[in-house]
Structures are given as structure tokens and as C-alpha cells.
Amino acid sequence: MGYSEDVHGLASDARVPWDSLDGSTVVVTGATGLIGGLVVRALLRRNELCDARIRVVAPVRSIAKATALFAEAIAAGDVRLVTWDAATGEVPDVATCDFIIHCASNTDSRLMVERPVDTILATVEGTRSMLELARAMGAKMCFVSSMEVYGAGGPEPLDERCGGELDAMNVRSSYPQAKQLAETLCASYARQHGVSVCVARLAQSFGPGIASDDRRVFAEFARCCREGRDIELLTDGSKSNMYVYTADAVAALLLLAVRGEAGEAYNVANEGTFCSIWEMAQMVAGAFGSHTRVTRVVDEEAAKRYAVSGRIWLDTSKLRSLGWSATVGLEEMYACMMAAWDE
């Protein structure tokens, strides 16, 4: 599967309640990013296939970048861009909307360490501004959070009632701590102001659309295999968690925007992908790197850029009860991402 195939598939995906989205106005933040961009593309393809008359409003920091990505849809009137900087907390100029999918977020671990204040403010203030928009418009909202809110996790499957311990004095915690606070803000707006907002706790997501120079470890593993280099782990590789294919994640967000319960959180992951970093590296090397070996070159300073080591095994039964299921496994996720790099 490639990016275009994913977009096309999502536009008629039975997991998505399209009958509720057709004819609506959807605000999507992070539209120039991986997940937000795929959300927008899926909505636009739905219009092409079904004359669904969905209007997309994209609050973005860079109008020029977004215009280059969505020029035809903007000219057709299907996408409207609005200047917006999440860190300011300003509510974007949106006349009306029915749904909000708030994807905008820093996902670069290096920046989480180098610019932790910016990471916190963009997450918390950006979420507050979207909640204020949802409150003013009476819109339903899905906030995209992260499995990192569970901290180190634990030995048992984690359902949405489980808490996560984080080191507040570790600046790498800027990202999960901010996500935790933004989640509480969502729950608080639901309780105090009656805003219909839910939270999607995404496992790490990848697939077509990931840049070939992405700095995250899963992309580095793939590059090593393509270039015939050994995979050198900068940690002991024991950190274990789950993953989810990008199109599966987007189907979940579109579903939750419509059917997610106010004040509730939902884990989004493929339970069949649970593995350690070491195990994933071995799998990738075996499947895609005929001359690639996996070694440990532990660098304690570099390891500070990564999330706390632990075991995050997500229970997805709550989301699956709404009719969602994962369709793409870990090896196929790699195959699709790497094939897209050659297109």
C-alpha cells in the first residue's frame, strides 16, 4: 500500500462514520504534518468520490507551506486556511464548524529536549484554544494525545483508567507532561462547559508519508537496512511498546470525532505490534537488511532524548467496541513506508 492507496481506502472505510461527516465542516490542526495531513487528504478524497460536500478548515502556522500542499482544494473551496500559532493560545478565526480533530504537536524528541518550554506551551495553549473554539461552535472534538502519558507503563495491559508516572524534573517529560495536562483540560472542559471532547492516545504511528530523513528510531532502522549499515542502538533496547499504521490511526480519529464519548480517552494501537526496540530492530534487519546487524552502542547522553524506558502494552478494547480494528502489522508498516521512499 502507498500513500494514495491509503487516502483512497480511507475515503470509503467502513470503520469511519461517513454518514455523520458528509456535509459537515471539519477543523483539522496539524494539517501540514503526517497524521493531520492524512486526515485532510481523506476528507478531500471523500468529496471527490461521493460529492460529500465536506468543508475543511486548517489552522496553520505557515500559510505558504499549507498552500503548496493543498492548492487545488483551496482553489475549489474545499479547504480554507487560517493563520494560527498554537503556542499563543489565540482562538483561530473560524465562522462555523461541526468537528475538530486536533493533531498539531511537536513529535521531534530532540526539540522536546532542546525547546521544552515551546513544547509545553504549544501543546497546552493550542489545546485550550481548540477547546474554546469547540465550546463557541458547539462542535465535537477529538484531541490527539500519546501513549507516552503512561510513563514507563507496567507488566499488565494498560486500559484508559491507568495512570502514568513521569519525572517532572526531566525536560524530556515536557511532551508527555504537557499531553497529560491537555488531556485533563479536555476532561475539565467536558465537565465544566459541556464540550463534547474525547482523547485519542496514539501509539507511535508510521507508514507512507514519513520522510526518508525522519530522525525517529524506526526510520533510522529502515535507513540502515537500505544503506547496508548496522543498526546501532543508543539504549539497551529494552523499551517495549506498540505501534499503529498511519491510515489505521486516521480511521480511529475520524471515528472518535463522531462517536467518542465526551470526557473519555481511547487507546489507539495495533496490539499485535507489541515488542521491544531490540526486537523491532532484529525484525527489521531480518526482513529488510541482508547485511545489517543489530548492536548496542549505549550513549547515556543521547538516550536522554528518548521517552522513559518501560513497557507500554495498550488495551484497545474500548476503541474496538466502537467498531474499529487495526489492519496493518509492524512488518507491513515498514514495507509500506520504505516502498513510499522509492516513489
N, C-alpha and C positions, 0 to 999 in steps of 0.2 A: 504494500500500500504506500502511496505517496501523499503529499500534501493535498493535491487537487482531489484525489480519491477520497481522502478523509473529509474534506469540505462537502463534497457531493453526497457522501454517505450520511453525514450529519443532517443534511437538509431534509432527509426523509426518514431519519432514525426513529424507530418505533419507541425508543426509550424517552424521547422528547415529546412533551405535550404540546405539539404544534397548534392544536385547535385553540389553545389559550393565547399563544404568542402571535398567531396570524392576525394582522390588522392592528397590532399594538405598537407603541413607541418604547424602545429599549435603550436605556443609557448603559454604555459599556466603558468602564475606565480601563486603562492599560491596553488600549486598542492597538498600540504600536508594538506590544510585547507578544510573547509566544501564545499564552492562553487567551488573553483578551483579543488578540488579532484573529485567532481561530474562531472565537465566538462571533465576531463581526462577519467574518467570511461565511460562516454557516448561515447566519441570518440573511445575508445578501443572496446566497445561493438559493435559499428557500424562496425568496422573492422571484428569482429567475425561473425556478421550476414550477412554482404553484401560484404565481401572481399573488403572493401573500400580503403585500402592502405593509410590510414591517418597516418602520422608520427607526434608524439607528442614530443616536446622539452620542458622540465620542468626545468627552472632555480630555484634552491632551495638553501637554506642556509645549510640544513642538508642532505647530500647525504645518510647517513645511514638510516634516517627516511624514506626518499622517496624510497629507495631501498626495504625496508621492505614492503612498500605499493604496489609497482609495479614490484616486482621481475620477475614475469612471462613475463610481457610485455617488460621489459628491455631485458630479455634473448631472446625474439622473435624479438627484433629490432624495436618494435613499439614505444618504449619510450626511449628517450635519456635524461639523467640528466646532468645538467650543474651547477657547483658551482656558486652561486650568492647571494650577500648580498645587498638588496635593498638600505640600508642606505648609501652605498659607492658611489652610482651613476655610478658605472662601468657598461659598456655595456657587457652583457654576450657573451661568445664565441659561436655564432650560425652561421653556414655556410649559411643557407638559411631558409626562412620561408615565408608563404603566409598570415597567420593571426596571430594576437597576442591578447590574452584575458588576461588582466592584473588584476588579482584578489587579489594579495598579499596585505595584510593590517592587521594592529592590530585592532581587534574588541573587545578587553577587556577594558571596561570602567575604571577599576581600574588602568590598565597600562597607559591609557591616562592621568590620573591624576598624577601617580607616576613617569612616564617617558615621559613627554610631548615632550621633545626635540627629543627623539628617534622616537616618533610617527610622528612628523613633518618631520624629515629627511627621514625616511623610505618611507613615502607617496610621498613626493615631488621628492626626488632624485631617488627613484625607478621608478616613472612615467617618469621622464626625460630620464632615461636610456632606458626604453622601447620605448619611442618616438624616440630616436636616432637609436635604432635597426630597428623600422618601417621605418624610413627615409632611412637608409642604404639599407634595403632589398626591399623597395617598397611594404611593407606589409600593409594590413588593420588591424586596431587596435580598440579594444573596451576596454575602461577604466572603471573599476567598482568603481563608486562613491557611495554616500549615500544620503538618504532623509534628513540627518542632515544638509546638506548645506542650507536648507531653514530656519534654525534657529527655531524661535518659530512659523513659519507659519502664518496663519491668518484665518479669518472666511470663506473665499471662497476657492474653489478648486484651487490648485496651478498647473499651467502649467509650462513648462520648461523656459518660459520667466521671471518668478517671481524671485526676489532676496530674500536673507535671511540675516537678521541682526544677527550678533554674537558679543559677548563680547570678544574683543581681549585680555583683561587682565584676563580672566578666563582660567586657564590652561586646564580645560575640553574642551575648544574650540580648543585645539591642533588638535583634529581629524577633526571636520568639517571645520576649517580654512584651514588645510592642503589639505583636499579634494577640497575645493573651489579653492585654488591656483593651484592644479594639474589639475583641470578642465580648468582653464584659460590657463595653459601651453599647454593642448591639443588643445584648440581653436587657440592658438598662433602658434603652430607647423603646424596646418592645414592651417592657413593664410600665414605664412611666408615661410614655407618649403614644402607646398603641401602634407603634410602627411594626409592620409585618416584615421582619428581617430574620433570616437564618444564616448560619455559618457553615461553610464547606471547608473541612480540614483536609487539604490535599496532601497525599504522599508526593514524593518527588516525581515530576512529570516530564517526560520527553518523548520524542518521535520526530517526524518530518517537521521542519521549521526551526529546529535547533541549529544555530550557526556552527560551521565547522571549526571555528576558533573559540567556541564557548569554553569558559575556564573551569566548569564544574567537572568533578572527577569522572562521571560516567562518560562525558565527551572525551576526556583525556584518555580513558581506556580505549575508546574506539579509535582515536588518532594513533595511539601506539600500535594497534593491530594493523592499521592501514599502512603505516610507515615502517613496519618491521622492527619497532623498538620494544624493549622490555617495559612492562608496567611496573613502576617503582612506587610503592605505597609509602606515603609520608607519615602514616599512622600504623598501628599494629593490625589494622583491618578488621577488628572485631565488631565495630559498629554495625548493627543489623537493623534493617527497616524494609519498608515496602515501596513500590513504585506504581505508577499508573500511566497508561498511554495517553497522549495529549487529547485525542479525539474522545476517548472514554471519559476523561476529566471534563471536557466541554459538554458532553451529553449530560453528565451529572449536574453541572452548573445550570444548564437550561432547565432541567427537571426541577431543581431546587428553587430556582427563581419563581416557578409557578406553584409547586406543591410543598415546598419546605415549610415547616411549621414555625411560626413566629417564636423567637427566643430559643430555638433549638440548634444544636450543632450536629453535623453529619460527617463521618469519616469517609474519605474518597480514596480508595486504593484497590489494587488487584491483590487479593490475599495470596494468590499463587506465586507472587514475586518475592516473598519474604526471604531475605538472605543477608549474609554479612558482606561488607565491602570486599573482603578477601575472596569469598565465594563468588561474588559477581565478577571480580577481576579474572578469576580462574575460568569462569564460564565464557566470558568474552574472548579471552585468549584462546581457549579451546575451539570456539566456534568461528572466530574471525581472524586469528593471528597464528599462522602456521609456524612462524619463527619467534613468537612473543612468549617470554617467560614472565612470571609474576614474582617480584622480590619485595622485601621490606627494607626501606631506607628511612627509618623513623627520624623525622625532623620535628622536634618539640615546638620550635618557634612557628614553623609552617602549620603545624597541627592546630594552633590556636585559631586559625581561620575557619575551622570546620565546626559543625554542631557538636555538642557534647556526645561522647561515646555512650552507647547504650543499646537497648533492644526495643524497638518500636514496632510492635505487632498489632496492627489495627483490626478491630472488629467492624466489618462493614454491613452487618445485618440490618441496621437501621435504614441505611440508604437503599439496600436491596429490597426492603419491604415496600418501597415506593415504585418498584419496577425496574430498577437499574441493575445492570451486571457488567463486569469487566469482560472485554472481548479479546484483548491482545496481551500476550505474555511477555516476559522480560527479553528473551532472545529475539522474538519478533520485533519488539520495540527497537532493539539495536539494529536489526536488519533494515527496518524501515528508515530509521534516522540516517544510517550510513548510505543507503541507496539514494536518499534525497541529496546527499552531498555531491553525488556524481551527476545530478540532473543539470 
